[in-house]
Every structure is written in C-alpha cells, then in structure tokens.
Amino acid sequence: MVIKILGVSGSPLKNSNTDRALQIALAATGHQTEFIKLSDYTVGPCDACLGCIDTNKCVIKDDGVMLAEKVYKANARIIAGWPPYSSIDSRTKAFMERLYPLRHRHGLMAGKPGAAIVTSAIPPGLEGMPPAGELGVGAIQSYMMEEEMNFVGAVNVMGNVPCVNCGDNGQCSVSGLKMIYGPDASIEKMGINQLEDSPETIAALEKLGKDIGAAVYG
C-alpha cells in the first residue's frame, strides 16, 4: 500500500512562508506526498443544503468535490493557512466546510491523522494583540475534532503583515507593523520574517512531519 500524505495550503502568495513550511513538514513524513495550493482551484463555501446526505458528495459543481475526494483517499493530511483579522483565511475555511459531505452517516474521516500549520504576523503572547496564530490553529483543530480525526499537532510560523510590501515607507497611520510593534516600527527596523531564518521553527515542522508520518500506522 502506498501511503500518501496530503498537504493543503490556503496561502494565496507564491512560494509563501506557509507554502514552504508545509513542504518542509511533508518532506519529513517519509511517505509519498501531494501539495495542493487552494488559490489554484475554485472552492466555494458550503451552502448548508444537505444535498450530500445520500451520496457523501457535494452538489456544488466546482473543485471542492475533487479536493474532498483527495482528502478522503489520503492516509493523512496537513492543513496550512493564515489568520487575516485573527481568524483562519477564507480559502482554508471554505475548503474545510466543503469536507462536510464526508461526515454524513458514515463518519468517513474518523480516526484519520491530521495536523495544522498557521503562519501569523503577530508573535504569540504579545500583550494587547489577539492570539491570531492560536485562533487559526484552533479553527483547523476544531474541524478535525468535530470529524473525530486524530489531531497530531500544530506549528505556528512567524509571517509578515501585507504592509511590508505596500510601499508606504512607514507613513501609514494604520500600518500593521505599527499596530503590532509600536509607532516607531518600520520595515527597516523590524525586517521581513523568512521561515529559513528560524531553525527552531524548521525543527518543529520536521518533527510535525515525522509525527504525522508515524501516525498513519496507528
């Protein structure tokens, strides 16, 4: 039997920190893997129509049906996203909603291993700021819990606010950098977070990959 670990990224940015983090974890699983970038597909949200009850397949005619089939057939899966406005991004949320057909009457995802990776610009535990990364992980973990999956673990990755690419040069009164780090914060002072600059995060991602790979054996 070929064991396949499916990795799904909700990041819309090409070769983002989220993408690279997910690929590191996948490479550490020791199994065949498949990487899916949701921005390459069209996946609408669940319509709550219950048209999937008899077939365990969604009636919406878009890529969500095919992706749900991939999720079902995979031995384990890692979902990676990011938390705009401190909740999981809309692509990842819609993707998880469209996995609802796998639930009806049979609980087709029960017992299957899963994990989460979330990239956030807000450092964990920063006073006065919402726990964005933890909230993002919580959304993915809650989906897996409600499907009675085996949640193996999660890794939070430090990312960047969009402000680092907007070209305002620190004058914006609603700069995300200033909101997080104070009125004197700038790109020059704070720098840009790159996954590869954090050996601790890379080690955590590799451990997550090994753990999810081991979990497929029960």
C-alpha positions, -999 to +999 in steps of 0.1 A: +000+000+000+013+034-010+009+059+019+001+094+008+002+125+030-019+154+016-008+189+023-032+218+016-021+255+017-046+284+019-019+310+013-025+330-019+011+341-022+035+323-045+061+303-026+050+319+007+063+311+042+031+290+046+038+270+014+075+264+024+066+254+059+041+229+047+066+215+022+092+210+049+067+191+070+056+170+041+092+161+032+098+149+067+069+124+067+089+097+050+059+089+027+046+099-007+031+134-005+009+157-026+009+195-022-022+215-030-024+252-032-060+263-029-056+295-049-051+273-079-087+260-076-122+273-072-138+262-039-170+279-028-183+277+008-209+251+020-245+261+011-259+241+040-283+225+016-278+189+028-277+177-008-248+155+002-266+132+027-273+102+005-240+103-016-214+118+007-206+141-022-213+179-025-237+190-051-218+223-058-201+219-092-166+232-085-132+219-075-143+213-039-157+179-049-124+167-064-105+180-034-128+163-009-121+130-028-084+136-025-087+142+013-108+111+017-084+089-001-052+103+016-039+084+046-032+117+065-034+154+058-018+186+069-038+218+065-019+251+064-034+286+065-030+321+077-052+343+100-063+376+085-083+395+111-073+368+135-094+340+121-085+314+095-084+326+060-114+323+037-099+298+013-089+274+041-123+279+058-143+272+026-121+241+019-129+227+054-166+235+050-167+215+017-154+184+035-187+183+054-201+157+030-176+131+043-193+132+076-229+120+070-239+087+084-205+071+079-180+095+096-156+088+068-128+109+084-130+094+119-097+082+132-076+096+103-045+116+113-044+154+107-022+184+116-022+221+112+003+248+102-006+285+106+015+315+096+008+347+116+024+381+117+015+386+154+041+370+178+024+345+203+016+361+236+022+397+225+003+419+250-026+438+237-028+418+204-052+389+195-037+354+196-040+352+158-019+321+152-035+302+180-070+311+167-060+299+132-048+266+146-080+263+167-101+266+136-083+237+119-081+217+151-118+222+157-127+209+123-106+178+129-121+173+164-156+175+151-149+149+125-133+126+152-100+127+135-066+121+152-052+156+156-014+150+157-003+186+164+004+220+150+031+245+143+028+283+144+051+301+119+060+338+120+049+356+089+045+392+078+018+418+076+009+429+040+023+463+049+058+451+042+050+451+005+027+481+001+055+508-005+042+534+020+076+537+037+062+538+072+039+568+069+006+550+070-015+557+102-030+522+101+002+503+094+001+467+107+037+470+117+029+500+139-001+483+154+019+452+164+053+467+173+045+504+182+046+538+165+083+537+157+082+504+139+093+502+102+103+476+077+139+488+081+138+483+119+118+451+120+129+433+089+109+407+070+103+373+085+117+344+065+110+309+076+145+298+069+158+323+095+142+303+123+159+269+129+136+263+158+105+265+135+121+243+109+129+217+136+093+219+148+079+214+112+102+184+107+090+169+139+054+175+129+060+158+096+076+128+113+048+126+138+021+127+111+040+101+091+042+078+121+005+083+129-007+066+097+004+033+113-019+039+143 
